[in-house]
Amino acid sequence: MATLQDRKWLRSLLWSGGLGVLWVILAIIRPETTFHLAPLLIAGAPPALYAIDTGRPQAGRVVALGASGIAISLLAMALVAVTGSMDGPPFEGFSGPLPEAFILTTVGAVLGTAFGLFRSRTPS
């Protein structure tokens, strides 16, 4: 039987996966539009949502969820790229939408994990 902590862990991964699916669908429908913040949100969601949901999360789980968020974001990014749906313009300073998505994935995971680790050290 799953414990409450396991359900919170899974729920944060499902939110990230749902955001990833949404990004892929929207990108297929509107390939000329760049959904700039999608990779940031997908990668940062698992550790941040877990930290919010648990109050004082375990640091190890926060880090593992940060890595999981990167994996989910990279998978969604690959699907968007493979379907040819990454045709929108990148932010100023990026050479293209794919490098932008990689960097924003990293930023999202770092921010989400940092928030989760901060929450793990503060009293709830």
MARKOLGU-382090 format. One record per residue: residue number from 0; chain; x, y, z negated of N, C-alpha, C in turn. Coordinates in Angstrom, 3 decimals. Layout:
N
<NUM; A; <X; Y; Z>; <X; Y; Z>; <X; Y; Z>>;
...
***
This chain:
124
<0; A; <0.841; -1.180; 0.000>; <0.000; 0.000; 0.000>; <0.894; 1.253; 0.000>>;
<1; A; <0.533; 2.187; 0.827>; <1.330; 3.410; 0.967>; <1.107; 4.330; -0.229>>;
<2; A; <2.200; 4.881; -0.715>; <2.098; 5.839; -1.805>; <1.733; 7.205; -1.255>>;
<3; A; <1.400; 8.105; -2.145>; <1.043; 9.462; -1.739>; <2.223; 10.143; -1.055>>;
<4; A; <3.453; 9.925; -1.558>; <4.648; 10.516; -0.948>; <4.825; 10.005; 0.484>>;
<5; A; <4.559; 8.710; 0.710>; <4.694; 8.150; 2.053>; <3.684; 8.779; 3.006>>;
<6; A; <2.478; 9.022; 2.537>; <1.458; 9.647; 3.392>; <1.839; 11.086; 3.727>>;
<7; A; <2.421; 11.798; 2.792>; <2.844; 13.178; 3.059>; <3.983; 13.192; 4.064>>;
<8; A; <4.897; 12.246; 3.955>; <6.007; 12.103; 4.892>; <5.463; 11.842; 6.295>>;
<9; A; <4.543; 10.897; 6.381>; <3.956; 10.544; 7.671>; <3.127; 11.697; 8.242>>;
<10; A; <2.389; 12.379; 7.400>; <1.554; 13.490; 7.859>; <2.401; 14.597; 8.486>>;
<11; A; <3.553; 14.891; 7.906>; <4.412; 15.937; 8.477>; <4.973; 15.500; 9.830>>;
<12; A; <5.287; 14.217; 9.990>; <5.746; 13.718; 11.288>; <4.631; 13.741; 12.322>>;
<13; A; <3.410; 13.430; 11.900>; <2.279; 13.451; 12.826>; <1.980; 14.861; 13.316>>;
<14; A; <2.111; 15.852; 12.444>; <1.922; 17.247; 12.875>; <2.946; 17.616; 13.929>>;
<15; A; <4.192; 17.235; 13.709>; <5.238; 17.528; 14.669>; <4.974; 16.817; 15.998>>;
<16; A; <4.589; 15.563; 15.921>; <4.260; 14.810; 17.134>; <3.074; 15.410; 17.868>>;
<17; A; <2.083; 15.857; 17.108>; <0.922; 16.506; 17.727>; <1.299; 17.793; 18.434>>;
<18; A; <2.183; 18.572; 17.818>; <2.672; 19.787; 18.471>; <3.457; 19.453; 19.738>>;
<19; A; <4.229; 18.368; 19.677>; <4.977; 17.931; 20.853>; <4.058; 17.535; 22.000>>;
<20; A; <3.020; 16.783; 21.694>; <2.045; 16.387; 22.712>; <1.352; 17.618; 23.282>>;
<21; A; <1.000; 18.547; 22.421>; <0.357; 19.785; 22.879>; <1.274; 20.553; 23.824>>;
<22; A; <2.552; 20.653; 23.491>; <3.516; 21.339; 24.353>; <3.586; 20.677; 25.730>>;
<23; A; <3.669; 19.349; 25.742>; <3.756; 18.630; 27.021>; <2.499; 18.883; 27.859>>;
<24; A; <1.344; 18.793; 27.251>; <0.089; 19.004; 27.983>; <0.012; 20.423; 28.523>>;
<25; A; <0.283; 21.407; 27.667>; <0.225; 22.804; 28.120>; <1.255; 23.094; 29.207>>;
<26; A; <2.431; 22.518; 29.087>; <3.469; 22.744; 30.095>; <3.082; 22.125; 31.437>>;
<27; A; <2.422; 20.976; 31.415>; <1.965; 20.352; 32.664>; <0.870; 21.199; 33.304>>;
<28; A; <-0.015; 21.728; 32.476>; <-1.106; 22.558; 32.999>; <-0.573; 23.885; 33.537>>;
<29; A; <0.398; 24.487; 32.834>; <0.943; 25.793; 33.219>; <2.468; 25.740; 33.292>>;
<30; A; <3.018; 25.099; 34.330>; <4.479; 24.956; 34.417>; <5.226; 26.276; 34.613>>;
<31; A; <4.547; 27.302; 35.062>; <5.208; 28.595; 35.270>; <5.322; 29.400; 33.979>>;
<32; A; <4.744; 28.898; 32.899>; <4.780; 29.573; 31.607>; <5.809; 28.884; 30.710>>;
<33; A; <6.626; 29.679; 30.066>; <7.592; 29.131; 29.107>; <6.993; 29.260; 27.709>>;
<34; A; <6.828; 28.138; 27.051>; <6.325; 28.142; 25.678>; <7.543; 28.181; 24.757>>;
<35; A; <8.095; 29.386; 24.602>; <9.383; 29.589; 23.954>; <9.472; 28.994; 22.552>>;
<36; A; <8.450; 29.169; 21.757>; <8.543; 28.771; 20.348>; <8.140; 27.326; 20.089>>;
<37; A; <7.682; 26.627; 21.114>; <7.265; 25.237; 20.914>; <8.388; 24.369; 20.341>>;
<38; A; <9.591; 24.363; 20.922>; <10.635; 23.503; 20.351>; <11.019; 23.892; 18.926>>;
<39; A; <10.995; 25.186; 18.631>; <11.317; 25.660; 17.285>; <10.297; 25.127; 16.283>>;
<40; A; <9.019; 25.227; 16.617>; <7.964; 24.762; 15.712>; <7.962; 23.248; 15.566>>;
<41; A; <8.159; 22.546; 16.656>; <8.150; 21.077; 16.611>; <9.287; 20.564; 15.733>>;
<42; A; <10.478; 21.125; 15.890>; <11.637; 20.661; 15.120>; <11.581; 21.091; 13.659>>;
<43; A; <11.038; 22.263; 13.395>; <11.004; 22.768; 12.028>; <9.819; 22.303; 11.205>>;
<44; A; <8.787; 21.805; 11.871>; <7.556; 21.434; 11.157>; <7.727; 20.312; 10.135>>;
<45; A; <8.367; 19.185; 10.473>; <8.379; 18.091; 9.487>; <8.984; 18.450; 8.130>>;
<46; A; <10.209; 19.003; 8.061>; <10.729; 19.296; 6.721>; <9.973; 20.410; 6.013>>;
<47; A; <9.520; 21.417; 6.758>; <8.814; 22.531; 6.130>; <7.445; 22.089; 5.605>>;
<48; A; <6.701; 21.352; 6.411>; <5.375; 20.902; 5.974>; <5.465; 19.923; 4.810>>;
<49; A; <6.463; 19.044; 4.851>; <6.660; 18.109; 3.744>; <6.976; 18.862; 2.452>>;
<50; A; <7.823; 19.886; 2.561>; <8.188; 20.670; 1.378>; <6.978; 21.415; 0.825>>;
<51; A; <6.165; 21.948; 1.693>; <4.960; 22.661; 1.252>; <3.979; 21.683; 0.621>>;
<52; A; <3.848; 20.511; 1.217>; <2.868; 19.526; 0.768>; <3.247; 18.892; -0.566>>;
<53; A; <4.546; 18.696; -0.814>; <4.958; 17.998; -2.031>; <5.303; 18.926; -3.182>>;
<54; A; <5.559; 20.182; -2.899>; <5.915; 21.108; -3.967>; <7.403; 21.098; -4.261>>;
<55; A; <7.916; 19.957; -4.671>; <9.361; 19.821; -4.931>; <9.838; 18.533; -4.264>>;
<56; A; <10.190; 18.601; -2.993>; <10.522; 17.391; -2.242>; <11.908; 16.850; -2.572>>;
<57; A; <12.118; 15.598; -2.203>; <13.440; 14.984; -2.342>; <14.322; 15.512; -1.216>>;
<58; A; <15.522; 15.929; -1.547>; <16.427; 16.523; -0.561>; <16.750; 15.552; 0.576>>;
<59; A; <16.919; 14.296; 0.271>; <17.221; 13.298; 1.302>; <16.114; 13.169; 2.324>>;
<60; A; <14.889; 13.198; 1.855>; <13.751; 13.118; 2.778>; <13.652; 14.370; 3.631>>;
<61; A; <13.951; 15.515; 3.054>; <13.910; 16.764; 3.817>; <14.906; 16.707; 4.969>>;
<62; A; <16.113; 16.251; 4.696>; <17.142; 16.155; 5.734>; <16.728; 15.137; 6.800>>;
<63; A; <16.202; 13.997; 6.367>; <15.747; 12.982; 7.328>; <14.609; 13.517; 8.196>>;
<64; A; <13.723; 14.294; 7.612>; <12.636; 14.881; 8.386>; <13.147; 15.950; 9.347>>;
<65; A; <14.192; 16.670; 8.964>; <14.807; 17.622; 9.884>; <15.362; 16.905; 11.111>>;
<66; A; <16.025; 15.772; 10.886>; <16.552; 14.986; 12.006>; <15.419; 14.409; 12.848>>;
<67; A; <14.355; 13.988; 12.194>; <13.193; 13.469; 12.928>; <12.544; 14.556; 13.775>>;
<68; A; <12.492; 15.769; 13.245>; <11.938; 16.886; 14.004>; <12.743; 17.168; 15.256>>;
<69; A; <14.070; 17.072; 15.147>; <14.923; 17.243; 16.326>; <14.600; 16.165; 17.358>>;
<70; A; <14.477; 14.927; 16.911>; <14.199; 13.822; 17.835>; <12.847; 14.016; 18.538>>;
<71; A; <11.833; 14.415; 17.796>; <10.504; 14.624; 18.389>; <10.556; 15.770; 19.389>>;
<72; A; <11.237; 16.849; 19.038>; <11.344; 17.992; 19.937>; <12.113; 17.625; 21.206>>;
<73; A; <13.197; 16.874; 21.072>; <13.978; 16.460; 22.243>; <13.178; 15.527; 23.144>>;
<74; A; <12.381; 14.665; 22.545>; <11.530; 13.776; 23.337>; <10.497; 14.589; 24.124>>;
<75; A; <9.840; 15.533; 23.460>; <8.868; 16.383; 24.143>; <9.551; 17.208; 25.232>>;
<76; A; <10.733; 17.724; 24.930>; <11.484; 18.511; 25.906>; <11.821; 17.664; 27.129>>;
<77; A; <12.225; 16.428; 26.910>; <12.544; 15.534; 28.027>; <11.313; 15.286; 28.893>>;
<78; A; <10.157; 15.084; 28.247>; <8.921; 14.870; 29.007>; <8.545; 16.104; 29.819>>;
<79; A; <8.711; 17.276; 29.227>; <8.408; 18.514; 29.947>; <9.363; 18.674; 31.128>>;
<80; A; <10.636; 18.389; 30.925>; <11.622; 18.533; 31.993>; <11.413; 17.500; 33.097>>;
<81; A; <11.147; 16.254; 32.723>; <10.961; 15.179; 33.704>; <9.736; 15.427; 34.577>>;
<82; A; <8.696; 15.998; 34.008>; <7.484; 16.269; 34.786>; <7.634; 17.521; 35.650>>;
<83; A; <8.773; 18.184; 35.569>; <8.990; 19.393; 36.363>; <8.179; 20.569; 35.878>>;
<84; A; <7.891; 20.586; 34.593>; <7.016; 21.618; 34.026>; <7.771; 22.671; 33.240>>;
<85; A; <9.062; 22.818; 33.506>; <9.858; 23.797; 32.780>; <10.345; 24.862; 33.763>>;
<86; A; <9.390; 25.512; 34.425>; <9.719; 26.475; 35.480>; <9.613; 27.927; 35.045>>;
<87; A; <9.203; 28.169; 33.815>; <9.033; 29.546; 33.362>; <10.362; 30.229; 33.091>>;
<88; A; <10.315; 31.532; 32.943>; <11.555; 32.280; 32.681>; <12.014; 32.103; 31.232>>;
<89; A; <13.332; 32.062; 31.011>; <13.836; 31.972; 29.633>; <13.919; 33.350; 28.994>>;
<90; A; <14.144; 33.363; 27.689>; <14.427; 34.613; 26.995>; <15.703; 35.221; 27.578>>;
<91; A; <15.812; 36.531; 27.454>; <17.018; 37.240; 27.898>; <18.244; 36.658; 27.191>>;
<92; A; <19.291; 36.394; 27.941>; <20.523; 35.879; 27.355>; <20.700; 34.381; 27.507>>;
<93; A; <19.650; 33.663; 27.876>; <19.759; 32.221; 28.090>; <19.902; 31.953; 29.584>>;
<94; A; <20.670; 30.929; 29.930>; <20.899; 30.631; 31.337>; <19.715; 29.921; 31.993>>;
<95; A; <18.816; 29.369; 31.198>; <17.647; 28.681; 31.734>; <16.757; 28.204; 30.605>>;
<96; A; <15.576; 27.675; 30.946>; <14.654; 27.230; 29.905>; <15.141; 26.009; 29.119>>;
<97; A; <15.911; 25.134; 29.749>; <16.389; 23.945; 29.039>; <17.419; 24.292; 27.958>>;
<98; A; <18.445; 25.093; 28.256>; <19.360; 25.500; 27.166>; <18.642; 26.270; 26.061>>;
<99; A; <17.673; 27.088; 26.446>; <16.891; 27.822; 25.448>; <16.157; 26.855; 24.530>>;
<100; A; <15.549; 25.828; 25.111>; <14.804; 24.854; 24.306>; <15.736; 24.087; 23.368>>;
<101; A; <16.940; 23.736; 23.837>; <17.904; 23.050; 22.965>; <18.286; 23.931; 21.775>>;
<102; A; <18.575; 25.175; 22.044>; <18.992; 26.079; 20.972>; <17.842; 26.329; 19.998>>;
<103; A; <16.639; 26.542; 20.510>; <15.497; 26.782; 19.618>; <15.125; 25.534; 18.828>>;
<104; A; <15.366; 24.364; 19.388>; <15.170; 23.117; 18.626>; <16.119; 23.092; 17.431>>;
<105; A; <17.366; 23.424; 17.673>; <18.362; 23.441; 16.597>; <18.006; 24.473; 15.533>>;
<106; A; <17.632; 25.665; 15.976>; <17.263; 26.735; 15.034>; <16.060; 26.307; 14.199>>;
<107; A; <15.056; 25.711; 14.840>; <13.870; 25.262; 14.112>; <14.198; 24.217; 13.064>>;
<108; A; <15.016; 23.250; 13.434>; <15.380; 22.200; 12.482>; <16.186; 22.759; 11.318>>;
<109; A; <17.104; 23.665; 11.616>; <17.914; 24.271; 10.550>; <17.034; 25.087; 9.608>>;
<110; A; <16.143; 25.904; 10.162>; <15.266; 26.720; 9.313>; <14.315; 25.863; 8.485>>;
<111; A; <13.689; 24.861; 9.112>; <12.768; 23.986; 8.384>; <13.463; 23.199; 7.288>>;
<112; A; <14.661; 22.694; 7.597>; <15.411; 21.928; 6.607>; <15.905; 22.831; 5.481>>;
<113; A; <16.373; 24.024; 5.821>; <16.820; 24.966; 4.782>; <15.666; 25.330; 3.852>>;
<114; A; <14.487; 25.555; 4.422>; <13.315; 25.854; 3.596>; <12.992; 24.675; 2.683>>;
<115; A; <13.020; 23.464; 3.240>; <12.737; 22.263; 2.434>; <13.756; 22.060; 1.323>>;
<116; A; <15.031; 22.293; 1.628>; <16.061; 22.146; 0.599>; <15.932; 23.219; -0.465>>;
<117; A; <15.571; 24.422; -0.067>; <15.326; 25.489; -1.043>; <14.192; 25.078; -1.978>>;
<118; A; <13.111; 24.538; -1.398>; <11.970; 24.110; -2.218>; <12.339; 22.943; -3.135>>;
<119; A; <13.295; 22.100; -2.696>; <13.669; 20.947; -3.524>; <14.447; 21.374; -4.771>>;
<120; A; <15.008; 22.577; -4.742>; <15.826; 23.054; -5.852>; <15.078; 24.000; -6.782>>;
<121; A; <13.896; 24.441; -6.368>; <13.144; 25.373; -7.205>; <12.032; 24.616; -7.935>>;
<122; A; <11.721; 25.038; -9.155>; <10.625; 24.378; -9.877>; <9.289; 24.647; -9.194>>;
<123; A; <8.426; 23.625; -9.195>; <7.121; 23.785; -8.538>; <6.094; 24.434; -9.419>>;
***
